[in-house]
Amino acid sequence: MPAQPSIHHQPASEEYYFHEGCYILELLNSDTQPELSIARATVRPGVTTRWHQLEGITERYVIQQGSGRVEVGELQQAVSAGSVVVIPPGCRQRITNTGEADLVFLALCLPRFVPDAYVDLEKSTD
């Protein structure tokens, strides 16, 4: 049977803090659509997320608002609204909010994000 059209809505109340250092709202992440997940990430001013990588997943950041500095592998680059960052599988990454307002971006993962793919590259301080 061919796929059917669908529309998804996620209330803002579903946003949660992720230990990486950002707030996440999962807009689309379902095992019935394994080819893609979409999340909205928010990084507060002055915050740098933890070094991490995703195994077997290509991730794309689409910056919607704010400004920051992304580090992907050895590349460091300023980003702002309209920037698109492509992160290959297994590539270390982090992002810093260098502005005075929230840095907000969409994180598109192909295939979809699953927690087992996330690798924290920093030692825990807990």
C-alpha positions as CSV (number, residue, x, y, z in Angstrom):
1,M,0.0,0.0,0.0
2,P,1.4,3.4,-0.9
3,A,2.3,5.9,1.9
4,Q,-0.6,8.2,2.9
5,P,-0.2,11.9,3.4
6,S,0.0,13.0,7.0
7,I,0.4,16.2,9.1
8,H,2.1,16.2,12.4
9,H,1.8,18.7,15.3
10,Q,4.0,18.8,18.4
11,P,2.9,21.2,21.2
12,A,5.7,23.3,22.6
13,S,5.1,21.7,26.0
14,E,6.7,18.6,24.6
15,E,10.1,20.3,24.5
16,Y,12.7,18.8,26.8
17,Y,16.2,19.5,28.0
18,F,18.8,17.2,26.5
19,H,22.0,16.6,28.5
20,E,24.0,17.7,25.5
21,G,23.2,21.3,26.5
22,C,20.1,22.2,24.4
23,Y,16.4,22.0,24.4
24,I,14.8,19.6,21.9
25,L,11.3,19.5,20.4
26,E,10.8,16.3,18.3
27,L,8.7,17.4,15.4
28,L,8.9,14.1,13.5
29,N,10.6,10.9,14.7
30,S,8.7,7.7,14.2
31,D,9.7,4.1,13.5
32,T,6.9,4.1,10.9
33,Q,9.0,6.7,8.9
34,P,12.5,5.6,9.5
35,E,14.1,7.5,6.7
36,L,14.0,10.9,8.4
37,S,13.6,12.7,11.8
38,I,13.2,16.4,12.4
39,A,13.8,18.2,15.7
40,R,13.9,21.8,16.7
41,A,16.9,22.5,18.9
42,T,17.4,25.6,21.1
43,V,20.7,26.6,22.5
44,R,20.6,29.4,25.2
45,P,23.0,32.4,24.9
46,G,26.6,31.6,25.9
47,V,26.1,27.8,25.9
48,T,28.2,25.3,24.0
49,T,26.8,21.8,23.5
50,R,28.9,18.8,24.3
51,W,31.2,17.2,21.8
52,H,29.3,14.3,20.3
53,Q,28.8,12.3,17.1
54,L,26.0,10.3,15.5
55,E,26.8,6.8,14.3
56,G,25.2,5.9,10.9
57,I,23.3,9.1,10.7
58,T,23.8,12.2,8.5
59,E,22.6,15.3,10.3
60,R,21.8,18.7,8.8
61,Y,21.3,21.8,10.9
62,V,19.1,24.5,9.3
63,I,19.7,27.6,11.4
64,Q,16.4,29.5,11.9
65,Q,17.3,32.3,14.3
66,G,20.2,33.6,16.4
67,S,23.9,33.3,15.7
68,G,26.6,30.9,16.7
69,R,29.7,29.0,15.9
70,V,29.5,25.4,14.7
71,E,32.5,23.0,15.0
72,V,32.2,19.9,12.7
73,G,35.3,17.7,12.6
74,E,38.2,20.3,12.2
75,L,35.9,22.9,10.5
76,Q,34.8,25.9,12.6
77,Q,32.4,28.4,11.1
78,A,30.1,31.2,12.1
79,V,26.4,30.4,11.5
80,S,23.2,32.5,11.5
81,A,19.6,32.3,10.1
82,G,19.7,30.6,6.7
83,S,22.9,28.7,7.3
84,V,22.8,24.9,6.6
85,V,25.4,22.6,8.2
86,V,25.9,19.1,6.8
87,I,27.4,16.6,9.3
88,P,28.5,13.2,8.0
89,P,28.0,10.1,10.1
90,G,30.6,9.6,12.8
91,C,31.8,13.2,12.6
92,R,32.4,15.0,15.9
93,Q,30.3,18.1,16.4
94,R,29.2,20.9,18.7
95,I,27.7,24.3,18.5
96,T,28.0,27.5,20.5
97,N,25.5,30.2,20.8
98,T,27.6,33.4,20.4
99,G,24.6,35.8,20.4
100,E,22.4,37.4,23.0
101,A,19.2,35.6,21.9
102,D,18.4,31.9,21.6
103,L,20.0,30.0,18.8
104,V,17.3,27.9,17.1
105,F,17.8,25.4,14.4
106,L,16.2,22.4,12.8
107,A,18.1,19.1,13.1
108,L,17.3,16.8,10.2
109,C,18.6,13.2,10.6
110,L,18.8,10.7,7.8
111,P,18.0,8.0,8.7
112,R,15.9,9.1,11.8
113,F,17.6,9.8,15.1
114,V,17.7,6.9,17.6
115,P,19.3,7.3,21.0
116,D,21.7,4.4,20.4
117,A,23.4,6.3,17.6
118,Y,24.4,9.2,20.0
119,V,27.9,9.1,21.2
120,D,29.0,11.6,23.9
121,L,32.7,12.4,23.3
122,E,33.2,14.2,26.7
123,K,33.8,12.6,30.0
124,S,30.9,13.1,32.4
125,T,31.4,15.5,35.2
126,D,28.6,13.9,37.3
